[in-house]
Amino acid sequence: MKVLKYSRQRESIKACLMGRKDHPTADAVYSSIREEFPNISLGTVYRNLNLLVELGEIQKLTCGDGKDHFDADTSPHYHFVCHSCGAVQDLAMSPLSNLDDMANAVTDGKIDSHTVYFYGTCGACLKQNMH
């Protein structure tokens, strides 16, 4: 396995993600990281995010809004995406372990994992629309 040279920038990007629960885009991570590394480029942020995904240290979420979102929580869990504001939230529910088995029963392939996104309107947007 390839050994990576330590990178303060990469560690800072990972720490930034670990301190957030909002599943930021690369642009949002870039804005946060620039406070600590004012000369960092957006390309460097993208490269390091993608490298962290390849290493399995973070996950990339493609929620259908045309932007990749990033999550430091690599454990199996589900996400809720708001159609109105685009927020991506973790759902506090256990993954359905039998879902892989159910899907395996109807395919001639071998399923080993799944990703589920729930879409709707978040509580903040619902409250805003009531006023």
C-alpha positions, 0 to 999 in steps of 0.5 A: 500500500502506498504510504502518504506523506503527512500533510497539515492541509489534508489533516486540517481538511479532515478535522474540519469535516469531523467538526461539522454535521452539515455535510459541506460541499468542497466550496464550503470546506474551502471557505473554512480551510482558508481561515487557517491556510489563506493561500490554499487553492480550491484544487488542493482542497478537491484533491485532498477531499477525493484522496480522503474518500479513496482512503476510506477516511471520509465519504462523498455523497451525491444527493442529486443537487449537482454538488458533491457533499462530504461526510466524516462519518463513514459508518453505515447511516442514512441521509435526509436531503431538503428540496428547498434549502439543499441541507443534508442531514444524518437520520437518527435511525439504524440502517436496515441490515436485511435490506441487502438480503432482500435486494440479493434475493432479486438479483443474480449479482452479489450486493454488499452494501447500499446507500439510501437518501430520503428527500423532502422538506426540512423542519426549518423550511417547513416553519419558514413556509408557515409564516 
